[in-house]
């Protein structure tokens, strides 16, 4: 199996079935091989039994992420910003508070979550799969989203199609490779990125502008890495 980030060989991790680690960039991939219907069943069940994260925690985490973005060499004022996997809009509202002249658009596949955005301050709400989204934007914000995409090249292609100039990601970092699965033998994460692997995934078109690792409860329940990318100047899309 080839690594989706750098193209080198991946090897089965210890005796954990379906868990592969790249020998070069240390990227982790879980090869779940589940159908769209099985994944839908998982999320339907998860929404019923999972205890929601406290609102005050999500607000605190969003503020910390925004402060990091503001410390980077990008200015999102007067920019079209798209957050994907926006859930209840906490991160997007924090973006509006910090970049008051920005135009914030939301993408959320869950219809019930999207109903909460009606008559809101957001420019547009797209209740579609990200791969079906159309338009042009300046900045993509994806907080704990990228690890849920099985095919990373499809994601990179979509990023280029939508002509983003800046990318802001948060993804789980340096967590255990043995994931607890449910009765469907599934966990919603397909990937765990190293710093090296996420740089290699986007290196053709983007350069890393700012990066940091975060401890538990700083910007999520567990440790994360936050990455800010800028499109290379010689890349035409």
Phi and psi restraints in degrees (value plus and minus 20) as a CYANA .aco file:
   2 UNK   PHI    -111.9   -71.9
   2 UNK   PSI     122.7   162.7
   3 UNK   PHI     -88.3   -48.3
   3 UNK   PSI     113.3   153.3
   4 UNK   PHI     -93.5   -53.5
   4 UNK   PSI     -35.2     4.8
   5 UNK   PHI    -113.6   -73.6
   5 UNK   PSI     -62.2   -22.2
   6 UNK   PHI    -143.2  -103.2
   6 UNK   PSI     -32.3     7.7
   7 UNK   PHI      68.3   108.3
   7 UNK   PSI     -22.3    17.7
   8 UNK   PHI    -100.9   -60.9
   8 UNK   PSI     151.4   191.4
   9 UNK   PHI     -92.1   -52.1
   9 UNK   PSI     124.1   164.1
  10 UNK   PHI    -129.1   -89.1
  10 UNK   PSI     131.1   171.1
  11 UNK   PHI    -145.0  -105.0
  11 UNK   PSI     129.8   169.8
  12 UNK   PHI     -82.1   -42.1
  12 UNK   PSI     113.4   153.4
  13 UNK   PHI    -105.2   -65.2
  13 UNK   PSI      94.1   134.1
  14 UNK   PHI      29.4    69.4
  14 UNK   PSI    -149.0  -109.0
  15 UNK   PHI    -130.2   -90.2
  15 UNK   PSI      -2.3    37.7
  16 UNK   PHI    -100.2   -60.2
  16 UNK   PSI      97.4   137.4
  17 UNK   PHI     -86.1   -46.1
  17 UNK   PSI     122.1   162.1
  18 UNK   PHI      50.4    90.4
  18 UNK   PSI     -12.9    27.1
  19 UNK   PHI    -129.2   -89.2
  19 UNK   PSI      99.1   139.1
  20 UNK   PHI    -142.8  -102.8
  20 UNK   PSI     124.8   164.8
  21 UNK   PHI    -147.8  -107.8
  21 UNK   PSI     112.8   152.8
  22 UNK   PHI     -91.4   -51.4
  22 UNK   PSI     114.1   154.1
  23 UNK   PHI     -95.7   -55.7
  23 UNK   PSI     -35.5     4.5
  24 UNK   PHI    -120.3   -80.3
  24 UNK   PSI     -79.8   -39.8
  25 UNK   PHI    -119.4   -79.4
  25 UNK   PSI     -21.1    18.9
  26 UNK   PHI      47.2    87.2
  26 UNK   PSI       3.1    43.1
  27 UNK   PHI     -90.3   -50.3
  27 UNK   PSI     123.5   163.5
  28 UNK   PHI    -129.7   -89.7
  28 UNK   PSI     114.8   154.8
  29 UNK   PHI    -151.5  -111.5
  29 UNK   PSI     111.4   151.4
  30 UNK   PHI    -124.9   -84.9
  30 UNK   PSI      95.3   135.3
  31 UNK   PHI    -111.4   -71.4
  31 UNK   PSI      56.7    96.7
  32 UNK   PHI     -93.1   -53.1
  32 UNK   PSI     -54.7   -14.7
  33 UNK   PHI      34.0    74.0
  33 UNK   PSI      36.7    76.7
  34 UNK   PHI    -130.5   -90.5
  34 UNK   PSI     128.4   168.4
  35 UNK   PHI     -98.3   -58.3
  35 UNK   PSI     144.6   184.6
  36 UNK   PHI     -79.3   -39.3
  36 UNK   PSI     -56.9   -16.9
  37 UNK   PHI     -87.4   -47.4
  37 UNK   PSI     -61.0   -21.0
  38 UNK   PHI     -84.1   -44.1
  38 UNK   PSI     -59.4   -19.4
  39 UNK   PHI     -87.0   -47.0
  39 UNK   PSI     -59.8   -19.8
  40 UNK   PHI     -80.8   -40.8
  40 UNK   PSI     -62.5   -22.5
  41 UNK   PHI     -80.7   -40.7
  41 UNK   PSI     -59.0   -19.0
  42 UNK   PHI     -81.2   -41.2
  42 UNK   PSI     -70.1   -30.1
  43 UNK   PHI     -87.9   -47.9
  43 UNK   PSI     -55.7   -15.7
  44 UNK   PHI     -80.9   -40.9
  44 UNK   PSI     -61.8   -21.8
  45 UNK   PHI     -89.4   -49.4
  45 UNK   PSI     -61.2   -21.2
  46 UNK   PHI     -81.6   -41.6
  46 UNK   PSI     -61.3   -21.3
  47 UNK   PHI     -85.3   -45.3
  47 UNK   PSI     -46.7    -6.7
  48 UNK   PHI     -98.9   -58.9
  48 UNK   PSI     -61.8   -21.8
  49 UNK   PHI    -118.9   -78.9
  49 UNK   PSI     -41.3    -1.3
  50 UNK   PHI     -95.3   -55.3
  50 UNK   PSI     112.8   152.8
  51 UNK   PHI     -98.9   -58.9
  51 UNK   PSI     104.8   144.8
  52 UNK   PHI     -81.7   -41.7
  52 UNK   PSI     126.2   166.2
  53 UNK   PHI     -91.7   -51.7
  53 UNK   PSI     118.0   158.0
  54 UNK   PHI     -77.3   -37.3
  54 UNK   PSI     118.4   158.4
  55 UNK   PHI     -77.5   -37.5
  55 UNK   PSI     -61.8   -21.8
  56 UNK   PHI     -83.9   -43.9
  56 UNK   PSI     -52.6   -12.6
  57 UNK   PHI     -87.7   -47.7
  57 UNK   PSI     -64.2   -24.2
  58 UNK   PHI     -85.3   -45.3
  58 UNK   PSI     -55.4   -15.4
  59 UNK   PHI     -85.6   -45.6
  59 UNK   PSI     -65.0   -25.0
  60 UNK   PHI     -81.5   -41.5
  60 UNK   PSI     -65.2   -25.2
  61 UNK   PHI     -83.5   -43.5
  61 UNK   PSI     -61.7   -21.7
  62 UNK   PHI     -83.6   -43.6
  62 UNK   PSI     -59.6   -19.6
  63 UNK   PHI     -83.9   -43.9
  63 UNK   PSI     -60.4   -20.4
  64 UNK   PHI     -84.9   -44.9
  64 UNK   PSI     -60.1   -20.1
  65 UNK   PHI     -84.7   -44.7
  65 UNK   PSI     -63.5   -23.5
  66 UNK   PHI     -83.4   -43.4
  66 UNK   PSI     -59.1   -19.1
  67 UNK   PHI     -81.9   -41.9
  67 UNK   PSI     -57.5   -17.5
  68 UNK   PHI     -86.9   -46.9
  68 UNK   PSI     -62.3   -22.3
  69 UNK   PHI     -81.4   -41.4
  69 UNK   PSI     -61.7   -21.7
  70 UNK   PHI     -84.9   -44.9
  70 UNK   PSI     -48.1    -8.1
  71 UNK   PHI     -99.4   -59.4
  71 UNK   PSI     -29.5    10.5
  72 UNK   PHI    -103.8   -63.8
  72 UNK   PSI     149.0   189.0
  73 UNK   PHI    -108.0   -68.0
  73 UNK   PSI      25.5    65.5
  74 UNK   PHI    -153.9  -113.9
  74 UNK   PSI     130.0   170.0
  75 UNK   PHI    -143.1  -103.1
  75 UNK   PSI      97.4   137.4
  76 UNK   PHI    -111.9   -71.9
  76 UNK   PSI     -16.6    23.4
  77 UNK   PHI     -86.7   -46.7
  77 UNK   PSI     122.5   162.5
  78 UNK   PHI      40.1    80.1
  78 UNK   PSI      10.5    50.5
  79 UNK   PHI    -140.7  -100.7
  79 UNK   PSI     133.4   173.4
  80 UNK   PHI    -110.3   -70.3
  80 UNK   PSI      91.7   131.7
  81 UNK   PHI    -128.2   -88.2
  81 UNK   PSI     112.4   152.4
  82 UNK   PHI    -137.1   -97.1
  82 UNK   PSI     100.7   140.7
  83 UNK   PHI    -120.1   -80.1
  83 UNK   PSI     108.5   148.5
  84 UNK   PHI    -125.4   -85.4
  84 UNK   PSI     129.9   169.9
  85 UNK   PHI      43.9    83.9
  85 UNK   PSI      24.0    64.0
  86 UNK   PHI     -93.9   -53.9
  86 UNK   PSI     -36.1     3.9
  87 UNK   PHI      34.6    74.6
  87 UNK   PSI    -134.9   -94.9
  88 UNK   PHI    -116.1   -76.1
  88 UNK   PSI     -13.2    26.8
  89 UNK   PHI      66.2   106.2
  89 UNK   PSI     -11.1    28.9
  90 UNK   PHI     -79.8   -39.8
  90 UNK   PSI     -67.1   -27.1
  91 UNK   PHI     -85.2   -45.2
  91 UNK   PSI     -61.7   -21.7
  92 UNK   PHI     -84.7   -44.7
  92 UNK   PSI     -58.5   -18.5
  93 UNK   PHI     -85.8   -45.8
  93 UNK   PSI     -57.1   -17.1
  94 UNK   PHI     -86.4   -46.4
  94 UNK   PSI     -56.7   -16.7
  95 UNK   PHI     -81.7   -41.7
  95 UNK   PSI     -63.1   -23.1
  96 UNK   PHI     -84.1   -44.1
  96 UNK   PSI     -56.4   -16.4
  97 UNK   PHI     -87.5   -47.5
  97 UNK   PSI     -53.8   -13.8
  98 UNK   PHI    -111.5   -71.5
  98 UNK   PSI     -46.0    -6.0
  99 UNK   PHI    -148.0  -108.0
  99 UNK   PSI      59.5    99.5
 100 UNK   PHI     -85.0   -45.0
 100 UNK   PSI     -43.1    -3.1
 101 UNK   PHI    -115.6   -75.6
 101 UNK   PSI     -13.1    26.9
 102 UNK   PHI    -101.5   -61.5
 102 UNK   PSI     140.6   180.6
 103 UNK   PHI    -133.7   -93.7
 103 UNK   PSI      87.4   127.4
 104 UNK   PHI    -120.7   -80.7
 104 UNK   PSI     106.2   146.2
 105 UNK   PHI    -133.6   -93.6
 105 UNK   PSI     126.5   166.5
 106 UNK   PHI    -138.0   -98.0
 106 UNK   PSI     122.4   162.4
 107 UNK   PHI    -146.0  -106.0
 107 UNK   PSI      99.0   139.0
 108 UNK   PHI    -164.8  -124.8
 108 UNK   PSI     105.8   145.8
 109 UNK   PHI     -99.8   -59.8
 109 UNK   PSI     -40.7    -0.7
 110 UNK   PHI    -101.1   -61.1
 110 UNK   PSI      96.0   136.0
 111 UNK   PHI     -82.0   -42.0
 111 UNK   PSI     -59.8   -19.8
 112 UNK   PHI     -83.2   -43.2
 112 UNK   PSI     -58.5   -18.5
 113 UNK   PHI     -85.4   -45.4
 113 UNK   PSI     -60.0   -20.0
 114 UNK   PHI     -84.0   -44.0
 114 UNK   PSI     -50.0   -10.0
 115 UNK   PHI     -80.9   -40.9
 115 UNK   PSI     -46.6    -6.6
 116 UNK   PHI     -91.9   -51.9
 116 UNK   PSI     -37.4     2.6
 117 UNK   PHI    -109.9   -69.9
 117 UNK   PSI     -26.0    14.0
 118 UNK   PHI     -77.1   -37.1
 118 UNK   PSI     115.4   155.4
 119 UNK   PHI      38.3    78.3
 119 UNK   PSI      11.2    51.2
 120 UNK   PHI    -112.5   -72.5
 120 UNK   PSI    -198.0  -158.0
 121 UNK   PHI    -101.7   -61.7
 121 UNK   PSI     -21.3    18.7
 122 UNK   PHI    -102.4   -62.4
 122 UNK   PSI     125.9   165.9
 123 UNK   PHI     -84.4   -44.4
 123 UNK   PSI     -72.3   -32.3
 124 UNK   PHI    -163.2  -123.2
 124 UNK   PSI     129.6   169.6
 125 UNK   PHI    -142.3  -102.3
 125 UNK   PSI      99.9   139.9
 126 UNK   PHI    -126.6   -86.6
 126 UNK   PSI      88.1   128.1
 127 UNK   PHI    -114.2   -74.2
 127 UNK   PSI      42.3    82.3
 128 UNK   PHI    -160.0  -120.0
 128 UNK   PSI     143.9   183.9
 129 UNK   PHI     -84.5   -44.5
 129 UNK   PSI     119.3   159.3
 130 UNK   PHI     -73.2   -33.2
 130 UNK   PSI     -56.3   -16.3
 131 UNK   PHI     -87.6   -47.6
 131 UNK   PSI     -35.6     4.4
 132 UNK   PHI    -122.2   -82.2
 132 UNK   PSI     -17.4    22.6
 133 UNK   PHI     -93.3   -53.3
 133 UNK   PSI     124.3   164.3
 134 UNK   PHI    -144.5  -104.5
 134 UNK   PSI     135.6   175.6
 135 UNK   PHI     111.1   151.1
 135 UNK   PSI    -190.9  -150.9
 136 UNK   PHI    -156.6  -116.6
 136 UNK   PSI     117.6   157.6
 137 UNK   PHI    -159.8  -119.8
 137 UNK   PSI     141.9   181.9
 138 UNK   PHI    -111.1   -71.1
 138 UNK   PSI     -59.2   -19.2
 139 UNK   PHI    -157.9  -117.9
 139 UNK   PSI     115.5   155.5
 140 UNK   PHI    -123.7   -83.7
 140 UNK   PSI     111.3   151.3
 141 UNK   PHI    -138.6   -98.6
 141 UNK   PSI     101.9   141.9
 142 UNK   PHI    -155.8  -115.8
 142 UNK   PSI      81.5   121.5
 143 UNK   PHI    -121.0   -81.0
 143 UNK   PSI      91.2   131.2
 144 UNK   PHI      35.7    75.7
 144 UNK   PSI      29.5    69.5
 145 UNK   PHI    -143.2  -103.2
 145 UNK   PSI     -63.4   -23.4
 146 UNK   PHI     -78.2   -38.2
 146 UNK   PSI     -53.7   -13.7
 147 UNK   PHI     -88.4   -48.4
 147 UNK   PSI     -31.6     8.4
 148 UNK   PHI    -110.1   -70.1
 148 UNK   PSI     -26.5    13.5
 149 UNK   PHI    -110.5   -70.5
 149 UNK   PSI     101.2   141.2
 150 UNK   PHI     -88.6   -48.6
 150 UNK   PSI     -72.0   -32.0
 151 UNK   PHI    -114.1   -74.1
 151 UNK   PSI      83.0   123.0
 152 UNK   PHI     -93.9   -53.9
 152 UNK   PSI     -50.7   -10.7
 153 UNK   PHI     -86.5   -46.5
 153 UNK   PSI     -56.3   -16.3
 154 UNK   PHI     -80.4   -40.4
 154 UNK   PSI     -58.1   -18.1
 155 UNK   PHI     -86.1   -46.1
 155 UNK   PSI     -66.6   -26.6
 156 UNK   PHI     -81.2   -41.2
 156 UNK   PSI     -62.1   -22.1
 157 UNK   PHI     -81.2   -41.2
 157 UNK   PSI     -59.7   -19.7
 158 UNK   PHI     -88.2   -48.2
 158 UNK   PSI     -58.1   -18.1
 159 UNK   PHI     -77.7   -37.7
 159 UNK   PSI     -63.1   -23.1
 160 UNK   PHI     -91.9   -51.9
 160 UNK   PSI     -54.8   -14.8
 161 UNK   PHI     -82.7   -42.7
 161 UNK   PSI     -57.5   -17.5
 162 UNK   PHI    -107.2   -67.2
 162 UNK   PSI     -18.4    21.6
 163 UNK   PHI      42.4    82.4
 163 UNK   PSI      15.6    55.6
 164 UNK   PHI     -83.4   -43.4
 164 UNK   PSI     121.0   161.0
 165 UNK   PHI    -117.4   -77.4
 165 UNK   PSI     -47.6    -7.6
 166 UNK   PHI    -152.1  -112.1
 166 UNK   PSI     126.6   166.6
 167 UNK   PHI    -149.0  -109.0
 167 UNK   PSI     113.2   153.2
 168 UNK   PHI    -143.8  -103.8
 168 UNK   PSI      96.7   136.7
 169 UNK   PHI    -141.5  -101.5
 169 UNK   PSI     125.7   165.7
 170 UNK   PHI    -146.4  -106.4
 170 UNK   PSI     111.3   151.3
 171 UNK   PHI    -160.8  -120.8
 171 UNK   PSI     132.2   172.2
 172 UNK   PHI     -77.1   -37.1
 172 UNK   PSI     127.4   167.4
 173 UNK   PHI    -161.9  -121.9
 173 UNK   PSI     110.7   150.7
 174 UNK   PHI      30.6    70.6
 174 UNK   PSI      29.4    69.4
 175 UNK   PHI    -124.4   -84.4
 175 UNK   PSI     149.4   189.4
 176 UNK   PHI     -79.3   -39.3
 176 UNK   PSI     122.9   162.9
 177 UNK   PHI    -105.3   -65.3
 177 UNK   PSI     -33.2     6.8
 178 UNK   PHI    -113.4   -73.4
 178 UNK   PSI      86.7   126.7
 179 UNK   PHI    -113.7   -73.7
 179 UNK   PSI     121.7   161.7
 180 UNK   PHI     -98.5   -58.5
 180 UNK   PSI     103.9   143.9
 181 UNK   PHI    -126.4   -86.4
 181 UNK   PSI     148.8   188.8
 182 UNK   PHI    -120.2   -80.2
 182 UNK   PSI    -185.8  -145.8
 183 UNK   PHI     -84.6   -44.6
 183 UNK   PSI     -40.6    -0.6
 184 UNK   PHI    -104.7   -64.7
 184 UNK   PSI     -17.9    22.1
 185 UNK   PHI      35.7    75.7
 185 UNK   PSI      33.4    73.4
 186 UNK   PHI    -166.6  -126.6
 186 UNK   PSI     126.1   166.1
 187 UNK   PHI    -154.3  -114.3
 187 UNK   PSI     122.2   162.2
 188 UNK   PHI     -90.4   -50.4
 188 UNK   PSI     -26.9    13.1
 189 UNK   PHI    -112.1   -72.1
 189 UNK   PSI     109.0   149.0
 190 UNK   PHI    -119.2   -79.2
 190 UNK   PSI     -43.3    -3.3
 191 UNK   PHI    -155.7  -115.7
 191 UNK   PSI     127.8   167.8
 192 UNK   PHI    -150.5  -110.5
 192 UNK   PSI      98.5   138.5
 193 UNK   PHI    -108.6   -68.6
 193 UNK   PSI     120.8   160.8
 194 UNK   PHI    -107.1   -67.1
 194 UNK   PSI     150.1   190.1
 195 UNK   PHI     -81.2   -41.2
 195 UNK   PSI     -61.4   -21.4
 196 UNK   PHI     -83.7   -43.7
 196 UNK   PSI     -61.9   -21.9
 197 UNK   PHI     -90.0   -50.0
 197 UNK   PSI     -57.4   -17.4
 198 UNK   PHI     -92.9   -52.9
 198 UNK   PSI     -52.3   -12.3
 199 UNK   PHI     -84.2   -44.2
 199 UNK   PSI     -64.7   -24.7
 200 UNK   PHI     -86.6   -46.6
 200 UNK   PSI     -52.9   -12.9
 201 UNK   PHI     -80.6   -40.6
 201 UNK   PSI     -58.6   -18.6
 202 UNK   PHI    -128.4   -88.4
 202 UNK   PSI     -14.6    25.4
 203 UNK   PHI     -84.6   -44.6
 203 UNK   PSI     -45.4    -5.4
 204 UNK   PHI     -83.7   -43.7
 204 UNK   PSI     -58.5   -18.5
 205 UNK   PHI    -135.0   -95.0
 205 UNK   PSI     -38.6     1.4
 206 UNK   PHI    -152.3  -112.3
 206 UNK   PSI     133.5   173.5
 207 UNK   PHI    -137.6   -97.6
 207 UNK   PSI     121.1   161.1
 208 UNK   PHI     -90.7   -50.7
 208 UNK   PSI     103.8   143.8
 209 UNK   PHI    -117.1   -77.1
 209 UNK   PSI     -55.5   -15.5
 210 UNK   PHI    -176.5  -136.5
 210 UNK   PSI     129.0   169.0
 211 UNK   PHI    -174.3  -134.3
 211 UNK   PSI     125.6   165.6
 212 UNK   PHI    -177.7  -137.7
 212 UNK   PSI     132.2   172.2
 213 UNK   PHI    -116.7   -76.7
 213 UNK   PSI     130.7   170.7
 214 UNK   PHI    -147.1  -107.1
 214 UNK   PSI     126.8   166.8
 215 UNK   PHI    -102.1   -62.1
 215 UNK   PSI     157.0   197.0
 216 UNK   PHI     -73.5   -33.5
 216 UNK   PSI     117.5   157.5
 217 UNK   PHI      49.1    89.1
 217 UNK   PSI      -9.2    30.8
 218 UNK   PHI    -103.5   -63.5
 218 UNK   PSI     -68.0   -28.0
 219 UNK   PHI    -156.6  -116.6
 219 UNK   PSI     -13.5    26.5
 220 UNK   PHI    -192.4  -152.4
 220 UNK   PSI     156.6   196.6
 221 UNK   PHI     -80.0   -40.0
 221 UNK   PSI     -63.3   -23.3
 222 UNK   PHI    -133.2   -93.2
 222 UNK   PSI    -197.5  -157.5
 223 UNK   PHI     -86.4   -46.4
 223 UNK   PSI     123.1   163.1
 224 UNK   PHI    -158.1  -118.1
 224 UNK   PSI     148.4   188.4
 225 UNK   PHI    -144.2  -104.2
 225 UNK   PSI     119.5   159.5
 226 UNK   PHI    -132.1   -92.1
 226 UNK   PSI     110.8   150.8
 227 UNK   PHI    -147.7  -107.7
 227 UNK   PSI     117.1   157.1
 228 UNK   PHI    -140.2  -100.2
 228 UNK   PSI     102.6   142.6
 229 UNK   PHI    -133.7   -93.7
 229 UNK   PSI     126.8   166.8
 230 UNK   PHI    -140.4  -100.4
 230 UNK   PSI     119.2   159.2
 231 UNK   PHI     -85.0   -45.0
 231 UNK   PSI     119.0   159.0
 232 UNK   PHI     -83.5   -43.5
 232 UNK   PSI     120.6   160.6
 233 UNK   PHI     -86.1   -46.1
 233 UNK   PSI     -47.3    -7.3
 234 UNK   PHI    -111.7   -71.7
 234 UNK   PSI     -10.9    29.1
 235 UNK   PHI    -117.2   -77.2
 235 UNK   PSI     103.9   143.9
 236 UNK   PHI    -125.8   -85.8
 236 UNK   PSI     109.6   149.6
